[in-house]
């Protein structure tokens, strides 16, 4: 499995952005841009959202809401990875949402614990193992912020 989401962006001669090519990390084939109704048919409130989807792998990822290129929020995720991304966010986000740390501080701490560059510290791009490590690091923090 590739680590990146495998998308490319290039400009046309007139300066307009070409559509993104988002490649599924599981099968290596191009993902399809679909509406929220395709991913969440029971949720009409999500119908106007866009997602990159790979039907054979049952993997998808949402798009940035204000992106004219439909930029993905992270990598395509199957059910297992979606579960662990949710767990990672549920454990990590309170560090900055409750004011324990500033958001940038929290991500800097996490990058340090994961031994990755701050610029690569984005849960949307993590794999299952990295998401599990996020949960582990956060749950093992002591009052001083050190991982036990």
C-alpha positions as CSV (number, residue, x, y, z in Angstrom):
1,X,0.0,0.0,0.0
2,X,1.3,3.5,-0.9
3,X,1.7,6.0,1.9
4,X,0.5,9.0,0.0
5,X,-2.9,9.6,-1.4
6,X,-1.4,9.7,-4.9
7,X,-3.2,12.8,-6.2
8,X,-1.7,15.2,-8.6
9,X,-2.6,18.8,-9.5
10,X,-1.4,20.7,-12.6
11,X,-2.3,23.9,-14.2
12,X,-3.7,24.1,-17.8
13,X,-2.3,26.7,-20.2
14,X,-5.0,29.1,-19.3
15,X,-4.1,29.0,-15.6
16,X,-7.1,27.0,-14.5
17,X,-6.6,24.0,-12.3
18,X,-6.9,20.6,-13.9
19,X,-9.1,18.1,-12.0
20,X,-7.3,16.1,-9.4
21,X,-6.4,12.5,-10.0
22,X,-6.9,10.8,-6.7
23,X,-5.6,7.2,-6.6
24,X,-6.8,4.5,-4.2
25,X,-4.1,3.4,-1.8
26,X,-5.6,-0.1,-1.6
27,X,-5.9,-1.0,-5.3
28,X,-4.0,1.7,-7.1
29,X,-6.9,2.7,-9.4
30,X,-8.3,6.2,-9.8
31,X,-11.0,7.1,-7.3
32,X,-14.3,8.6,-8.5
33,X,-15.7,12.0,-7.4
34,X,-19.2,11.4,-6.1
35,X,-21.8,13.3,-4.1
36,X,-22.7,12.7,-0.5
37,X,-25.8,10.8,-1.5
38,X,-23.6,8.0,-2.9
39,X,-21.7,7.6,0.3
40,X,-24.5,8.4,2.8
41,X,-27.8,7.7,1.0
42,X,-29.7,7.9,4.3
43,X,-28.3,11.4,5.1
44,X,-29.9,13.9,2.7
45,X,-28.2,16.7,4.7
46,X,-24.9,15.5,3.2
47,X,-26.0,15.3,-0.4
48,X,-24.2,18.5,-1.5
49,X,-20.8,17.3,-0.1
50,X,-18.2,15.8,-2.4
51,X,-16.3,12.6,-1.8
52,X,-13.6,10.6,-3.5
53,X,-14.7,7.0,-3.7
54,X,-13.3,3.6,-4.7
55,X,-16.3,1.2,-4.9
56,X,-14.2,-2.0,-5.2
57,X,-12.3,-1.2,-2.0
58,X,-15.2,0.4,-0.1
59,X,-12.9,3.3,0.6
60,X,-13.7,7.0,0.5
61,X,-12.6,10.4,1.8
62,X,-14.4,13.7,1.9
63,X,-13.4,16.8,0.1
64,X,-12.5,20.2,1.5
65,X,-15.7,22.2,1.4
66,X,-14.3,25.4,-0.2
67,X,-12.0,23.6,-2.7
68,X,-12.7,24.4,-6.4
69,X,-10.6,21.3,-7.1
70,X,-12.4,19.0,-4.7
71,X,-9.1,18.5,-2.7
72,X,-9.4,15.4,-0.5
73,X,-9.3,15.9,3.3
74,X,-6.8,13.0,3.6
75,X,-6.3,9.6,2.1
76,X,-9.0,7.2,1.0
77,X,-10.0,5.0,3.9
78,X,-11.7,1.7,4.2
79,X,-14.0,0.8,7.2
80,X,-11.1,-0.1,9.5
81,X,-9.1,3.0,8.8
82,X,-12.2,5.2,9.1
83,X,-12.8,3.7,12.6
84,X,-9.2,4.4,13.7
85,X,-9.2,7.9,12.3
86,X,-12.4,8.6,14.3
87,X,-10.7,7.1,17.4
88,X,-7.6,9.2,16.9
89,X,-9.6,12.4,16.5
90,X,-11.9,11.6,19.5
91,X,-8.8,11.1,21.7
92,X,-6.5,13.8,20.3
93,X,-8.8,16.7,19.5
94,X,-9.9,17.4,23.1
95,X,-6.2,18.4,23.8
96,X,-6.7,21.6,21.8
97,X,-10.5,21.9,21.8
98,X,-10.7,22.1,25.6
99,X,-7.8,24.6,25.7
100,X,-5.3,22.3,27.3
101,X,-3.0,23.2,24.4
102,X,-3.2,25.5,21.4
103,X,-3.9,23.5,18.3
104,X,-0.5,24.1,16.8
105,X,1.1,23.0,20.1
106,X,-0.9,19.8,20.2
107,X,0.1,18.9,16.6
108,X,3.7,19.7,17.4
109,X,3.6,17.5,20.4
110,X,2.0,14.7,18.4
111,X,4.5,15.0,15.6
112,X,7.3,14.7,18.1
113,X,5.8,11.6,19.7
114,X,5.3,10.0,16.3
115,X,8.7,11.1,15.2
116,X,7.4,12.7,12.0
117,X,7.7,16.2,10.6
118,X,5.1,18.7,11.9
119,X,4.1,19.3,8.3
120,X,3.2,15.6,7.9
121,X,1.2,15.5,11.1
122,X,-2.4,15.2,9.8
123,X,-4.6,12.5,11.0
124,X,-6.4,12.4,7.7
125,X,-3.2,11.1,6.1
126,X,-2.4,8.5,8.8
127,X,-2.6,4.8,8.4
128,X,-4.2,2.4,10.9
129,X,-1.0,1.9,12.9
130,X,-0.4,5.6,13.2
131,X,-4.0,6.2,14.3
132,X,-3.6,3.5,17.0
133,X,-0.4,5.2,18.1
134,X,-2.2,8.5,18.5
135,X,-4.8,6.9,20.7
136,X,-2.0,5.2,22.7
137,X,0.0,8.4,23.2
138,X,-2.9,10.5,24.2
139,X,-4.3,8.0,26.7
140,X,-0.9,7.5,28.3
141,X,-0.1,11.2,28.8
142,X,0.4,12.2,32.4
143,X,-0.7,15.6,33.8
144,X,2.6,17.2,32.6
145,X,2.0,16.1,29.1
146,X,4.6,13.3,29.1
147,X,3.8,9.9,27.6
148,X,4.3,7.3,30.3
